[in-house]
Amino acid sequence: MKIDHISTVYFSPTRTTKKIVNEISVHIADRLGIERDEISITTPKDRKDSLKFKARELVIIGVPVYAGRVPNLLVPYLKNLEGNGAICVPIVVFGNRSFGDALYEHRDIMENDGFHCIAAGAFVAEHSFSSEIATGRPDLQDMQICSTFSNTILEKIKNTANIEDIMPLDIPGKSETERKYFVPKNPRNGKKLNFIKIKPETSETCTDCGICARICPTGAINPKNPRKIIGPCIKCNACVKFCPSHSKSFLEQDYIIHVQDIINTCNSLGYSKPKYFV
């Protein structure tokens, strides 16, 4: 099966998903000696126009895992992609807890869009909530697994004569009607933690540089007044991680309790390894 071009697509507020999908796509492009494009769908401006692909194109598309699922902000956009028979590798990136039903869901969306999924992978990266969870990942070992995964994809492409020969991937997960978002609970009393509507707070150290407004994936931060939140917040923490004056933070108590619970849970899991399916 011949591949003429590679498109690398990612939703990556904190840039770890971008790092992983680029590692995979660069390796494959170099081995095949073909060109690749890099397409961000992270900000509202990036998602202004739908994407169309074509047969004999390999599309590697990565998204982070939010509450065990594909981010609900992104689902309508993803469902409007036009695969047109392109080969696809869906990738999800999770913060060491669990990738839940996200990869299964991601694969389903891509297949319904007219892509043929030849492989799929779930990779670990530093959690967006805290640098204490999966600290520094993806690390060297993760990058080596990306290379191994890339070689496996290349081998499968080489040994697949026709698109029709691609068999459905056996990925763990629940069907669309059974999928649920992970619901955080207080570990002390079992009550549901609710921080959906909270927004980042801004300290007096803010210099009005506007970086947070430019990188916000929902366009929630007023570019003329970065202290003002004018839209929904998905708690991606891009504004927190990339503020040069460290002026943004989440201070709501339920959120803080949840973050500490994730730190305790994920650190007790040890070093989680990526998983891929071909």
VOFI-366623 format. One record per residue (C-alpha): x, y, z; residue number from 0. Coordinates in Angstrom, 1 decimal. Example, Ala and Ser with C-alpha at 12.3 -4.5 7.8 and 13.67 -1.06 7.14 Angstrom:
2
ATOM       px       py       pz   seq
ATOM     12.3     -4.5      7.8     0
ATOM     13.7     -1.1      7.1     1
//
This chain:
278
ATOM       px       py       pz   seq
ATOM      0.0      0.0      0.0     0
ATOM      1.5      3.3     -1.1     1
ATOM      1.4      6.5      1.1     2
ATOM      2.0      9.8     -0.7     3
ATOM      1.8     12.3      2.2     4
ATOM      1.5     12.5      6.0     5
ATOM     -0.6     14.9      8.0     6
ATOM      0.0     15.3     11.7     7
ATOM     -3.0     16.8     13.5     8
ATOM     -3.2     17.6     17.2     9
ATOM     -5.2     19.2     19.9    10
ATOM     -2.5     20.0     22.4    11
ATOM     -3.0     22.9     24.9    12
ATOM      0.0     21.9     27.0    13
ATOM      2.0     20.7     23.9    14
ATOM      2.7     17.1     25.1    15
ATOM      0.3     15.5     22.6    16
ATOM      2.0     17.6     19.9    17
ATOM      5.4     16.2     20.9    18
ATOM      4.2     12.6     20.8    19
ATOM      2.4     12.7     17.4    20
ATOM      5.3     14.6     15.8    21
ATOM      7.7     12.0     17.0    22
ATOM      5.7      9.3     15.4    23
ATOM      5.0     11.1     12.1    24
ATOM      8.6     12.4     11.6    25
ATOM      9.9      8.9     12.0    26
ATOM      7.5      7.5      9.5    27
ATOM      8.0     10.4      7.0    28
ATOM     11.8     10.0      7.2    29
ATOM     11.6      6.2      6.6    30
ATOM      9.2      6.6      3.6    31
ATOM     10.9      9.7      2.3    32
ATOM      7.7     11.7      1.9    33
ATOM      6.6     15.1      3.0    34
ATOM      4.5     15.8      6.1    35
ATOM      2.3     18.7      7.3    36
ATOM      1.7     19.7     10.9    37
ATOM     -1.8     20.9     11.7    38
ATOM     -2.9     22.3     15.1    39
ATOM     -6.6     22.2     16.0    40
ATOM     -5.9     23.6     19.5    41
ATOM     -7.4     27.1     19.4    42
ATOM    -10.7     28.4     18.0    43
ATOM     -8.9     30.0     15.1    44
ATOM     -7.2     26.7     14.3    45
ATOM    -10.7     25.0     14.2    46
ATOM    -12.3     27.7     12.0    47
ATOM    -12.2     25.5      8.9    48
ATOM    -12.9     21.8      8.7    49
ATOM    -10.1     19.5      7.4    50
ATOM    -10.4     17.3      4.3    51
ATOM     -8.0     14.5      3.5    52
ATOM     -7.6     12.0      0.6    53
ATOM     -6.8      8.5     -0.2    54
ATOM     -3.1      7.4      0.0    55
ATOM     -2.6     10.0      2.8    56
ATOM     -1.6      8.9      6.3    57
ATOM     -3.2     11.0      9.0    58
ATOM     -1.8     10.8     12.6    59
ATOM     -4.2     12.6     14.8    60
ATOM     -3.7     13.1     18.6    61
ATOM     -5.9     14.4     21.4    62
ATOM     -5.6     14.4     25.2    63
ATOM     -7.8     12.3     27.4    64
ATOM    -10.2     14.4     29.6    65
ATOM    -12.2     12.4     32.2    66
ATOM    -11.6      9.1     30.3    67
ATOM    -12.9     10.5     27.0    68
ATOM    -12.1     12.5     24.0    69
ATOM    -12.5     16.2     25.1    70
ATOM    -16.2     17.0     24.5    71
ATOM    -15.2     20.5     23.2    72
ATOM    -13.5     18.7     20.3    73
ATOM    -16.0     16.0     19.4    74
ATOM    -18.2     18.1     17.1    75
ATOM    -15.2     19.3     15.2    76
ATOM    -13.7     15.8     14.8    77
ATOM    -17.0     14.5     13.6    78
ATOM    -16.9     16.9     10.7    79
ATOM    -13.5     15.8      9.4    80
ATOM    -13.6     14.3      5.9    81
ATOM    -11.4     11.2      5.7    82
ATOM    -12.2     10.3      2.1    83
ATOM    -10.5      6.9      2.4    84
ATOM     -7.3      8.2      4.1    85
ATOM     -5.3      5.9      6.4    86
ATOM     -5.5      7.0     10.0    87
ATOM     -3.6      6.5     13.3    88
ATOM     -5.7      7.9     16.2    89
ATOM     -3.6      8.8     19.3    90
ATOM     -4.7      9.7     22.8    91
ATOM     -2.5     11.1     25.5    92
ATOM     -3.3     10.6     29.2    93
ATOM     -1.8     11.8     32.5    94
ATOM     -0.8      8.4     34.0    95
ATOM     -4.3      7.6     35.4    96
ATOM     -6.2      5.9     32.6    97
ATOM     -7.1      6.5     29.0    98
ATOM    -10.6      5.0     29.7    99
ATOM    -12.8      4.8     26.6   100
ATOM    -11.0      7.7     24.8   101
ATOM     -9.0      5.6     22.3   102
ATOM    -12.0      3.4     21.5   103
ATOM    -14.1      6.6     21.0   104
ATOM    -11.4      8.3     18.9   105
ATOM    -11.2      5.3     16.6   106
ATOM    -15.0      5.2     16.2   107
ATOM    -15.1      8.9     15.3   108
ATOM    -12.3      8.5     12.7   109
ATOM    -13.9      5.4     11.1   110
ATOM    -17.3      7.2     10.9   111
ATOM    -15.5     10.1      9.2   112
ATOM    -14.3      7.9      6.3   113
ATOM    -10.8      7.1      7.6   114
ATOM     -9.3      3.6      7.7   115
ATOM     -7.6      3.1     11.1   116
ATOM     -4.5      1.0     10.6   117
ATOM     -3.2      1.4     14.2   118
ATOM     -3.9      3.4     17.4   119
ATOM     -2.0      4.3     20.5   120
ATOM     -2.4      5.6     24.1   121
ATOM      0.6      7.5     25.4   122
ATOM      1.5      9.0     28.8   123
ATOM      2.4     12.6     29.4   124
ATOM      2.8     14.9     32.3   125
ATOM     -0.7     15.6     33.6   126
ATOM     -2.1     19.0     32.8   127
ATOM     -3.3     19.5     36.4   128
ATOM      0.1     19.1     38.1   129
ATOM      3.8     18.6     37.3   130
ATOM      3.8     16.1     40.1   131
ATOM      1.9     13.6     37.9   132
ATOM      4.0     11.8     35.2   133
ATOM      6.6     14.4     35.7   134
ATOM      8.7     15.1     32.6   135
ATOM      6.9     12.7     30.4   136
ATOM      7.0     11.9     27.5   137
ATOM     10.5     10.9     28.4   138
ATOM     13.3      9.1     26.5   139
ATOM     11.6      5.7     27.1   140
ATOM      8.3      7.1     25.8   141
ATOM     10.1      8.4     22.7   142
ATOM     11.7      5.0     22.1   143
ATOM      8.2      3.4     22.3   144
ATOM      7.0      5.9     19.8   145
ATOM      9.8      4.8     17.4   146
ATOM      8.9      1.1     17.9   147
ATOM      5.2      1.9     17.3   148
ATOM      6.2      3.8     14.1   149
ATOM      8.2      0.9     12.8   150
ATOM      5.2     -1.4     13.5   151
ATOM      2.9      1.0     11.5   152
ATOM      5.5      1.0      8.6   153
ATOM      5.6     -2.8      8.6   154
ATOM      1.8     -3.0      8.5   155
ATOM      1.6     -0.5      5.7   156
ATOM      4.2     -2.5      3.8   157
ATOM      2.3     -5.8      4.3   158
ATOM     -1.1     -4.4      3.4   159
ATOM     -1.8     -4.6     -0.3   160
ATOM     -5.2     -2.8     -0.3   161
ATOM     -7.1     -0.5      2.0   162
ATOM     -9.9     -3.1      2.1   163
ATOM     -7.5     -5.5      3.8   164
ATOM     -7.3     -3.4      7.0   165
ATOM     -9.1     -5.2      9.7   166
ATOM    -10.9     -3.4     12.6   167
ATOM     -8.6     -2.7     15.6   168
ATOM     -9.3     -4.6     18.8   169
ATOM     -9.3     -1.7     21.3   170
ATOM    -10.8     -1.9     24.8   171
ATOM    -13.7      0.4     25.5   172
ATOM    -17.4      0.9     25.7   173
ATOM    -19.9      1.6     22.9   174
ATOM    -21.1      5.2     22.3   175
ATOM    -24.3      4.6     24.3   176
ATOM    -22.4      3.1     27.3   177
ATOM    -19.6      5.7     27.6   178
ATOM    -19.5      7.9     30.6   179
ATOM    -17.2     10.7     31.7   180
ATOM    -15.1     10.0     34.9   181
ATOM    -16.8     11.7     37.8   182
ATOM    -14.3     12.9     40.5   183
ATOM    -15.3     12.3     44.1   184
ATOM    -13.9     13.5     47.5   185
ATOM    -11.8     10.6     48.8   186
ATOM    -12.8     11.5     52.3   187
ATOM    -16.5     11.3     52.1   188
ATOM    -17.3     10.0     48.6   189
ATOM    -19.3     13.1     47.6   190
ATOM    -19.1     14.3     44.0   191
ATOM    -16.6     17.1     43.4   192
ATOM    -18.0     19.9     41.3   193
ATOM    -15.6     22.4     39.6   194
ATOM    -16.9     22.4     36.1   195
ATOM    -17.8     26.1     36.2   196
ATOM    -14.7     27.4     37.9   197
ATOM    -12.3     29.6     36.1   198
ATOM     -8.6     30.5     36.6   199
ATOM     -7.9     33.4     38.9   200
ATOM     -5.3     36.1     38.1   201
ATOM     -2.8     37.5     40.6   202
ATOM     -1.4     41.0     40.7   203
ATOM      1.8     39.8     39.0   204
ATOM     -0.1     39.8     35.6   205
ATOM      1.7     42.0     33.0   206
ATOM     -1.1     41.9     30.4   207
ATOM      1.1     40.2     27.9   208
ATOM     -1.9     38.3     26.4   209
ATOM     -0.1     34.9     26.0   210
ATOM     -2.9     33.2     27.9   211
ATOM     -5.6     34.6     25.6   212
ATOM     -3.7     33.6     22.5   213
ATOM     -3.3     30.0     23.6   214
ATOM     -6.6     29.3     25.3   215
ATOM     -8.4     26.4     23.4   216
ATOM    -11.8     27.8     24.1   217
ATOM    -11.0     31.5     23.5   218
ATOM    -12.2     32.1     27.1   219
ATOM     -9.8     34.8     28.1   220
ATOM    -10.3     38.4     27.0   221
ATOM     -7.3     39.4     24.9   222
ATOM     -7.8     43.1     25.9   223
ATOM     -8.0     42.2     29.6   224
ATOM     -6.5     38.8     30.4   225
ATOM     -7.8     39.0     34.0   226
ATOM    -11.4     38.7     32.6   227
ATOM    -12.7     35.2     31.7   228
ATOM    -15.4     35.6     29.1   229
ATOM    -16.1     32.0     28.0   230
ATOM    -16.1     28.4     29.2   231
ATOM    -13.0     26.9     30.8   232
ATOM    -12.0     23.2     30.2   233
ATOM     -9.3     23.2     32.9   234
ATOM     -6.5     22.4     30.3   235
ATOM     -4.2     24.6     32.4   236
ATOM     -2.4     26.0     29.3   237
ATOM     -2.8     29.5     30.8   238
ATOM     -1.3     28.3     34.1   239
ATOM      1.7     26.4     32.6   240
ATOM      2.7     29.1     30.1   241
ATOM      2.1     32.3     31.9   242
ATOM      5.6     33.9     32.1   243
ATOM      4.7     35.7     35.3   244
ATOM      3.0     32.7     36.9   245
ATOM     -0.2     34.8     37.4   246
ATOM     -2.9     32.2     36.6   247
ATOM     -4.1     29.5     39.1   248
ATOM     -7.1     27.5     40.1   249
ATOM     -7.9     28.1     43.8   250
ATOM    -11.4     26.5     44.2   251
ATOM    -11.3     23.9     47.0   252
ATOM    -13.0     21.0     45.2   253
ATOM    -10.5     21.4     42.4   254
ATOM     -7.5     21.4     44.8   255
ATOM     -8.9     18.2     46.5   256
ATOM     -9.3     16.5     43.2   257
ATOM     -5.8     17.4     42.1   258
ATOM     -4.3     16.0     45.3   259
ATOM     -6.3     12.8     44.9   260
ATOM     -5.0     12.3     41.4   261
ATOM     -1.4     12.9     42.6   262
ATOM     -1.8     10.3     45.2   263
ATOM     -3.6      7.8     42.9   264
ATOM     -1.3      8.2     39.9   265
ATOM      1.9      8.1     41.9   266
ATOM      0.8      4.9     43.6   267
ATOM      0.4      3.4     40.1   268
ATOM      4.1      3.8     39.3   269
ATOM      5.4      4.2     35.8   270
ATOM      2.6      3.6     33.3   271
ATOM      3.7      2.5     29.9   272
ATOM      2.1      3.5     26.6   273
ATOM     -0.1      0.9     24.8   274
ATOM     -0.7      0.6     21.1   275
ATOM     -2.8     -1.5     18.9   276
ATOM     -2.2     -2.7     15.3   277
//
